[in-house]
């Protein structure tokens, strides 16, 4: 089982990269848009999820382990395949997705290509407990409180979500200050 690959990016397009190892082997790895945005140099390390079927072998690479964990959780759900899983990872970071599940924002899920109302509802139900078990619910509360404060200041929800996804703080006041610098 391959857990991670570290090497030189020899090819990159909108859905995959080729990573050349120092052994002379080059792997083709499907990646999300978020991972592509994080590839800033030729040398890269990606966390890998292998999907082996009767007729295919695919590798999906992720810049952050949290993105890989999100992908793995998604593809375990009935009716969610790797294509939809990687699309979710392209549209939302793991932190943003966790917040969507926590706030039960079905409309945000329906923005992802391949996810309709029925599938979005099923994802909400099946992942709600998992997200709450594995996440720090206090940090989610801080994020939601910061979002409310920024909404009250007149910023749009989409701009707030983008700004908060870049913030590193762990309390409401610091999150608001950090987001205001970005906004």
VEXDREN-2710 file (C-alpha; in Angstrom, 1 decimal):
% VEXDREN-2710
k/r/px/py/pz
1/UNK/0.0/0.0/0.0
2/UNK/1.3/3.4/-1.0
3/UNK/0.7/6.0/1.7
4/UNK/2.6/9.0/0.3
5/UNK/4.8/9.9/-2.6
6/UNK/7.7/12.4/-2.7
7/UNK/9.3/13.4/-5.9
8/UNK/9.6/15.8/-8.7
9/UNK/6.6/17.0/-10.7
10/UNK/7.3/16.3/-14.3
11/UNK/3.9/17.1/-15.7
12/UNK/0.8/18.9/-14.4
13/UNK/-2.6/19.6/-15.8
14/UNK/-6.0/20.5/-14.3
15/UNK/-6.8/17.0/-12.9
16/UNK/-3.5/15.1/-12.5
17/UNK/0.2/15.4/-12.0
18/UNK/3.1/13.0/-12.8
19/UNK/5.5/12.6/-10.0
20/UNK/9.0/11.2/-10.9
21/UNK/10.7/9.4/-8.1
22/UNK/14.5/9.2/-7.8
23/UNK/14.2/5.5/-8.7
24/UNK/13.2/6.4/-12.3
25/UNK/9.6/5.5/-11.8
26/UNK/6.9/8.1/-12.6
27/UNK/3.4/7.9/-11.1
28/UNK/0.3/9.5/-12.5
29/UNK/-1.8/10.9/-9.6
30/UNK/-5.2/12.5/-9.8
31/UNK/-5.4/15.7/-7.6
32/UNK/-7.9/18.2/-6.5
33/UNK/-7.8/21.9/-7.4
34/UNK/-6.9/22.7/-3.8
35/UNK/-3.9/20.4/-4.1
36/UNK/-2.9/21.9/-7.4
37/UNK/-2.9/25.4/-5.9
38/UNK/-0.5/24.2/-3.2
39/UNK/2.0/22.8/-5.7
40/UNK/4.4/25.8/-5.9
41/UNK/7.7/24.0/-6.6
42/UNK/8.8/21.0/-8.6
43/UNK/9.6/18.9/-5.5
44/UNK/6.4/17.7/-3.8
45/UNK/5.1/15.2/-1.3
46/UNK/1.5/14.0/-1.6
47/UNK/-0.6/11.8/0.7
48/UNK/-1.9/9.0/-1.5
49/UNK/-5.2/7.0/-1.7
50/UNK/-5.1/4.0/-4.0
51/UNK/-8.3/2.8/-5.6
52/UNK/-7.9/-0.7/-7.0
53/UNK/-10.7/-2.3/-9.0
54/UNK/-11.0/-5.2/-11.4
55/UNK/-10.3/-3.1/-14.4
56/UNK/-8.4/-0.1/-13.1
57/UNK/-5.8/1.2/-10.7
58/UNK/-5.9/4.8/-9.7
59/UNK/-4.0/7.0/-7.3
60/UNK/-5.4/10.2/-5.8
61/UNK/-3.0/12.6/-4.2
62/UNK/-3.5/15.3/-1.5
63/UNK/-1.3/18.0/-0.3
64/UNK/-2.8/17.8/3.3
65/UNK/-3.7/14.7/5.2
66/UNK/-7.0/16.3/6.2
67/UNK/-8.0/16.5/2.6
68/UNK/-7.2/12.8/2.1
69/UNK/-9.3/11.9/5.2
70/UNK/-12.2/13.8/3.7
71/UNK/-11.9/12.0/0.4
72/UNK/-11.7/8.6/2.1
73/UNK/-14.8/9.4/4.2
74/UNK/-16.7/10.5/1.1
75/UNK/-16.0/7.5/-1.1
76/UNK/-17.0/5.2/1.7
77/UNK/-20.6/6.5/1.3
78/UNK/-23.0/4.6/-0.9
79/UNK/-23.3/6.3/-4.3
80/UNK/-20.3/8.6/-3.9
81/UNK/-17.4/7.6/-6.1
82/UNK/-13.9/9.0/-6.5
83/UNK/-14.9/11.5/-9.2
84/UNK/-17.5/13.2/-6.8
85/UNK/-15.1/12.8/-3.9
86/UNK/-12.2/14.6/-5.7
87/UNK/-14.7/17.3/-6.9
88/UNK/-15.8/18.0/-3.3
89/UNK/-12.1/18.3/-2.4
90/UNK/-11.6/20.7/-5.3
91/UNK/-14.5/23.0/-4.3
92/UNK/-14.0/23.0/-0.5
93/UNK/-11.1/22.6/1.9
94/UNK/-11.5/19.9/4.6
95/UNK/-12.1/22.7/7.1
96/UNK/-14.8/24.4/4.9
97/UNK/-16.5/21.0/4.3
98/UNK/-16.5/20.2/8.1
99/UNK/-18.2/23.5/8.7
100/UNK/-20.8/22.8/6.0
101/UNK/-21.6/19.5/7.6
102/UNK/-21.7/21.1/11.1
103/UNK/-24.0/23.9/10.0
104/UNK/-26.1/21.5/7.8
105/UNK/-25.7/23.8/4.8
106/UNK/-27.3/21.5/2.1
107/UNK/-27.2/24.4/-0.5
108/UNK/-23.5/24.6/-0.2
109/UNK/-23.2/20.8/-0.9
110/UNK/-25.5/21.1/-3.9
111/UNK/-23.0/23.5/-5.5
112/UNK/-20.7/20.6/-6.1
113/UNK/-21.1/19.0/-9.6
114/UNK/-22.6/15.6/-9.2
115/UNK/-24.4/16.2/-5.9
116/UNK/-28.1/16.8/-6.0
117/UNK/-30.6/17.4/-3.1
118/UNK/-31.0/13.7/-2.4
119/UNK/-27.3/12.9/-2.2
120/UNK/-26.6/16.1/-0.3
121/UNK/-29.1/15.1/2.4
122/UNK/-27.6/11.6/2.6
123/UNK/-24.1/13.1/3.0
124/UNK/-25.4/15.3/5.8
125/UNK/-27.0/12.5/7.7
126/UNK/-24.2/10.0/7.2
127/UNK/-21.3/12.4/8.0
128/UNK/-22.8/14.6/10.7
129/UNK/-21.9/12.2/13.6
130/UNK/-18.5/11.4/12.1
131/UNK/-17.6/15.1/11.8
132/UNK/-18.7/15.9/15.3
133/UNK/-16.8/12.9/16.7
134/UNK/-13.5/13.7/15.0
135/UNK/-13.5/17.5/15.1
136/UNK/-13.0/20.0/17.7
137/UNK/-16.6/21.3/18.2
138/UNK/-15.3/24.3/20.1
139/UNK/-13.3/25.5/17.0
140/UNK/-16.5/25.1/14.9
141/UNK/-18.4/27.2/17.3
142/UNK/-15.7/29.9/17.1
143/UNK/-15.8/29.8/13.3
144/UNK/-19.6/30.2/13.3
145/UNK/-19.5/33.0/15.8
146/UNK/-16.8/34.8/13.7
147/UNK/-19.0/34.3/10.6
148/UNK/-22.0/35.8/12.4
149/UNK/-19.9/38.8/13.5
150/UNK/-18.6/39.4/10.0
151/UNK/-22.1/39.1/8.5
152/UNK/-23.3/41.7/11.0
153/UNK/-20.5/44.0/9.7
154/UNK/-22.0/43.7/6.2
155/UNK/-19.6/41.2/4.5
156/UNK/-21.1/38.6/2.1
157/UNK/-21.2/35.0/3.1
158/UNK/-19.0/33.8/0.2
159/UNK/-16.2/36.4/1.0
160/UNK/-16.4/35.5/4.7
161/UNK/-16.1/31.7/4.0
162/UNK/-13.0/32.3/1.8
163/UNK/-11.4/34.6/4.4
164/UNK/-12.1/32.2/7.4
165/UNK/-10.8/29.2/5.5
166/UNK/-7.4/31.0/5.4
167/UNK/-7.4/31.9/9.1
168/UNK/-5.4/29.9/11.6
169/UNK/-6.7/31.4/14.9
170/UNK/-8.4/29.4/17.6
171/UNK/-10.9/31.8/19.1
172/UNK/-13.7/34.1/17.9
173/UNK/-12.0/37.4/18.4
174/UNK/-8.8/36.4/16.8
175/UNK/-10.6/34.8/13.9
176/UNK/-12.6/38.0/13.3
177/UNK/-9.4/40.2/13.4
178/UNK/-7.5/37.8/11.1
179/UNK/-10.5/37.7/8.6
180/UNK/-10.8/41.5/8.6
181/UNK/-7.2/41.8/7.5
182/UNK/-8.0/39.5/4.6
183/UNK/-11.3/41.1/3.7
END
